Amino acid sequence: MNVGEVAAMAGVTVRTLHHYDRIGLLSPSGRTAAGYRQYAPADLDRLHRVLLFRELGFPLEEVATLLAGLPAGARAELARRGGRRVLLRLERTQAMVAAVEKEMEARAMGIALTPEERFEVFGEHDPEQYEAEVQERWGETDAYAESKRRAAAYSKEDWLRVKAEGDDVERRFAEAPAAGAPADSERAMDLAEEHRQQISRNFYDCPPEMHAGLGGMYVEDERFTAHYEQRAPGLARYVSAAVQANADRQG
């Protein structure tokens, strides 16, 4: 085989094969009358071993030593070193791939945070785990598109502010029934209106009728129910009723 054919078969450049020849690492067995390199099957076998050692991370000088023939113990030690290099490179590659995948997921959601920042903001309730469901249910709506557009521009500080606002209104929601305020009281409806305004300000325009639909989900979807029940028993139903009462008041 000529040098071009060998290069194409092995996935290396002609320049690489010329370099291997110059340093004596892989010299072709023959030449044509015009002086062109000709590679025999034994040369291809040697090239395969060269590329294998290179893939293991050995420098060319050590590859030459290996091919020249080392004692069995020395070859074994070099092989172990090469294996360790491969494992370390594999671990680094896996970590890099995982980070890239996380970043792609975050960007697909419009949440431009690192995995560490998302954990700091959202804890174990990272919203990316619900993205497929959200996209299936509301992916064609203007509200979904607007929410993604706004979220894409949010920094970690923005998300911490949004979370703090939500935590504050939920805390005051939990205090209202404890203080004896009915779900259709001015206090409860004002909190519901504040909650609606938070959604409109931070994510998408949320008119009262849309907010009432969200309120229904707080008792229909066990995940929302569990979220509110963690704050206070019966809070999911209370918030849902307050949201509905506020929507009626607004309408």
C-alpha angles and dihedrals in degrees: 000000000000123000095262093053092048092048092051093047095047097041095239133114127263087238090059092053090049089052092049088052094049094052093044095246095120120006118177117246095233149017132214121240086264092054099255118149118257120195123208126203090263089056091053090051090053091048089053090055092046091053092045092055091045089053089052087058101254116148117239093256091058091044089056090050092049093050092046088062128263128197112276093252092053092048090051092051091049090048090052090050090050091049091052090050091052092049092049091048090048091051091049091048093049091050091048092049091049091051092048092049091050091049091049090050091050093048091047087056093045092243106128097196133118116246089256092052092047090053090049091052103035104021113198091340096076105169092220089081089068097041096102091052093045092050092048093051102037107009093116096050127102089231091060093048092048092048092052091047093053095041091053089065097047121111125205088267090054091052092048089052092049091048092048091052091051093046091050096053091044090051091052090045088057091050094052100069090039086059091050098256111149119230090251094049122116089250094054095042091049089054090049090051090050089051091051091049090051090056092048093046097046107029121005142335105284113189118196095262091053090047090052088055090053089049090057089055090058089072099026098053113060092209092061090042092052091049093057095037089060088066098045136342111263093013095122092059091043093052091045091053092046091051091050092047091050091049089053090048092050092046 
